[in-house]
Amino acid sequence: MKVLDLLLANMGITLEQYLLLATALGSLMFMAKDLRLGCLILFFMVGIEFLVLYASGRNYHYHLLVLLLCVVLLTVNLLISYSKKTNMVV
């Protein structure tokens, strides 16, 4: 773990930003298949990381921002799928 800490410190990336970047890249595979599935997986993974970072007292602001953005994306996705189903104009 010391090598990873040294590498991240040299690049100027904190551990919280590294976790968020790894999570976003991991959920990108699922977003390529289906946007709703990828957003759900990103939402759950970032939510768990947010809770862990919040409980440990670390910087959780980036995760909170991404969590709220996922909620907005999922809401817009739900509205679009509902409008297609009912022929409602959005």
C-alpha positions as protocol buffer text, in pm:
chain_id: "A"
residue {
  index: 1
  type: MET
  ca { x: 0 y: 0 z: 0 }
}
residue {
  index: 2
  type: LYS
  ca { x: 296 y: 232 z: 53 }
}
residue {
  index: 3
  type: VAL
  ca { x: 381 y: 219 z: -317 }
}
residue {
  index: 4
  type: LEU
  ca { x: 26 y: 321 z: -410 }
}
residue {
  index: 5
  type: ASP
  ca { x: 33 y: 604 z: -155 }
}
residue {
  index: 6
  type: LEU
  ca { x: 365 y: 727 z: -290 }
}
residue {
  index: 7
  type: LEU
  ca { x: 244 y: 708 z: -650 }
}
residue {
  index: 8
  type: LEU
  ca { x: -78 y: 895 z: -571 }
}
residue {
  index: 9
  type: ALA
  ca { x: 110 y: 1159 z: -370 }
}
residue {
  index: 10
  type: ASN
  ca { x: 347 y: 1219 z: -662 }
}
residue {
  index: 11
  type: MET
  ca { x: 53 y: 1263 z: -900 }
}
residue {
  index: 12
  type: GLY
  ca { x: -129 y: 1491 z: -656 }
}
residue {
  index: 13
  type: ILE
  ca { x: -433 y: 1263 z: -625 }
}
residue {
  index: 14
  type: THR
  ca { x: -587 y: 1194 z: -287 }
}
residue {
  index: 15
  type: LEU
  ca { x: -718 y: 854 z: -185 }
}
residue {
  index: 16
  type: GLU
  ca { x: -1078 y: 979 z: -208 }
}
residue {
  index: 17
  type: GLN
  ca { x: -1028 y: 1097 z: -567 }
}
residue {
  index: 18
  type: TYR
  ca { x: -861 y: 767 z: -656 }
}
residue {
  index: 19
  type: LEU
  ca { x: -1157 y: 571 z: -516 }
}
residue {
  index: 20
  type: LEU
  ca { x: -1401 y: 785 z: -711 }
}
residue {
  index: 21
  type: LEU
  ca { x: -1201 y: 751 z: -1033 }
}
residue {
  index: 22
  type: ALA
  ca { x: -1175 y: 373 z: -995 }
}
residue {
  index: 23
  type: THR
  ca { x: -1549 y: 347 z: -925 }
}
residue {
  index: 24
  type: ALA
  ca { x: -1642 y: 564 z: -1222 }
}
residue {
  index: 25
  type: LEU
  ca { x: -1418 y: 368 z: -1458 }
}
residue {
  index: 26
  type: GLY
  ca { x: -1557 y: 41 z: -1323 }
}
residue {
  index: 27
  type: SER
  ca { x: -1916 y: 144 z: -1381 }
}
residue {
  index: 28
  type: LEU
  ca { x: -1836 y: 271 z: -1730 }
}
residue {
  index: 29
  type: MET
  ca { x: -1846 y: -90 z: -1857 }
}
residue {
  index: 30
  type: PHE
  ca { x: -2203 y: -120 z: -1738 }
}
residue {
  index: 31
  type: MET
  ca { x: -2297 y: 221 z: -1879 }
}
residue {
  index: 32
  type: ALA
  ca { x: -2181 y: 107 z: -2221 }
}
residue {
  index: 33
  type: LYS
  ca { x: -2436 y: -175 z: -2208 }
}
residue {
  index: 34
  type: ASP
  ca { x: -2725 y: 15 z: -2050 }
}
residue {
  index: 35
  type: LEU
  ca { x: -2723 y: 365 z: -1903 }
}
residue {
  index: 36
  type: ARG
  ca { x: -2978 y: 286 z: -1633 }
}
residue {
  index: 37
  type: LEU
  ca { x: -2786 y: -22 z: -1515 }
}
residue {
  index: 38
  type: GLY
  ca { x: -2458 y: 171 z: -1511 }
}
residue {
  index: 39
  type: CYS
  ca { x: -2610 y: 460 z: -1316 }
}
residue {
  index: 40
  type: LEU
  ca { x: -2762 y: 220 z: -1062 }
}
residue {
  index: 41
  type: ILE
  ca { x: -2431 y: 42 z: -1009 }
}
residue {
  index: 42
  type: LEU
  ca { x: -2247 y: 375 z: -982 }
}
residue {
  index: 43
  type: PHE
  ca { x: -2512 y: 500 z: -738 }
}
residue {
  index: 44
  type: PHE
  ca { x: -2477 y: 199 z: -508 }
}
residue {
  index: 45
  type: MET
  ca { x: -2097 y: 187 z: -523 }
}
residue {
  index: 46
  type: VAL
  ca { x: -2055 y: 561 z: -461 }
}
residue {
  index: 47
  type: GLY
  ca { x: -2318 y: 541 z: -185 }
}
residue {
  index: 48
  type: ILE
  ca { x: -2125 y: 272 z: -3 }
}
residue {
  index: 49
  type: GLU
  ca { x: -1798 y: 463 z: -44 }
}
residue {
  index: 50
  type: PHE
  ca { x: -1969 y: 781 z: 79 }
}
residue {
  index: 51
  type: LEU
  ca { x: -2091 y: 605 z: 394 }
}
residue {
  index: 52
  type: VAL
  ca { x: -1747 y: 459 z: 464 }
}
residue {
  index: 53
  type: LEU
  ca { x: -1570 y: 790 z: 409 }
}
residue {
  index: 54
  type: TYR
  ca { x: -1828 y: 978 z: 616 }
}
residue {
  index: 55
  type: ALA
  ca { x: -1799 y: 729 z: 902 }
}
residue {
  index: 56
  type: SER
  ca { x: -1420 y: 741 z: 898 }
}
residue {
  index: 57
  type: GLY
  ca { x: -1409 y: 1121 z: 897 }
}
residue {
  index: 58
  type: ARG
  ca { x: -1235 y: 1161 z: 562 }
}
residue {
  index: 59
  type: ASN
  ca { x: -1320 y: 1404 z: 280 }
}
residue {
  index: 60
  type: TYR
  ca { x: -1650 y: 1283 z: 134 }
}
residue {
  index: 61
  type: HIS
  ca { x: -1762 y: 1590 z: -65 }
}
residue {
  index: 62
  type: TYR
  ca { x: -1673 y: 1452 z: -409 }
}
residue {
  index: 63
  type: HIS
  ca { x: -1867 y: 1134 z: -340 }
}
residue {
  index: 64
  type: LEU
  ca { x: -2169 y: 1329 z: -218 }
}
residue {
  index: 65
  type: LEU
  ca { x: -2166 y: 1537 z: -536 }
}
residue {
  index: 66
  type: VAL
  ca { x: -2149 y: 1227 z: -760 }
}
residue {
  index: 67
  type: LEU
  ca { x: -2421 y: 1061 z: -553 }
}
residue {
  index: 68
  type: LEU
  ca { x: -2654 y: 1357 z: -608 }
}
residue {
  index: 69
  type: LEU
  ca { x: -2568 y: 1365 z: -980 }
}
residue {
  index: 70
  type: CYS
  ca { x: -2657 y: 995 z: -1003 }
}
residue {
  index: 71
  type: VAL
  ca { x: -2994 y: 1066 z: -840 }
}
residue {
  index: 72
  type: VAL
  ca { x: -3060 y: 1338 z: -1098 }
}
residue {
  index: 73
  type: LEU
  ca { x: -2957 y: 1110 z: -1387 }
}
residue {
  index: 74
  type: LEU
  ca { x: -3176 y: 828 z: -1260 }
}
residue {
  index: 75
  type: THR
  ca { x: -3471 y: 1065 z: -1220 }
}
residue {
  index: 76
  type: VAL
  ca { x: -3432 y: 1200 z: -1574 }
}
residue {
  index: 77
  type: ASN
  ca { x: -3396 y: 846 z: -1706 }
}
residue {
  index: 78
  type: LEU
  ca { x: -3716 y: 745 z: -1524 }
}
residue {
  index: 79
  type: LEU
  ca { x: -3901 y: 1045 z: -1666 }
}
residue {
  index: 80
  type: ILE
  ca { x: -3786 y: 968 z: -2021 }
}
residue {
  index: 81
  type: SER
  ca { x: -3885 y: 601 z: -1998 }
}
residue {
  index: 82
  type: TYR
  ca { x: -4224 y: 697 z: -1850 }
}
residue {
  index: 83
  type: SER
  ca { x: -4286 y: 948 z: -2127 }
}
residue {
  index: 84
  type: LYS
  ca { x: -4207 y: 686 z: -2392 }
}
residue {
  index: 85
  type: LYS
  ca { x: -4446 y: 443 z: -2226 }
}
residue {
  index: 86
  type: THR
  ca { x: -4738 y: 686 z: -2199 }
}
residue {
  index: 87
  type: ASN
  ca { x: -4664 y: 903 z: -2508 }
}
residue {
  index: 88
  type: MET
  ca { x: -4632 y: 1206 z: -2284 }
}
residue {
  index: 89
  type: VAL
  ca { x: -4449 y: 1509 z: -2424 }
}
residue {
  index: 90
  type: VAL
  ca { x: -4158 y: 1615 z: -2204 }
}
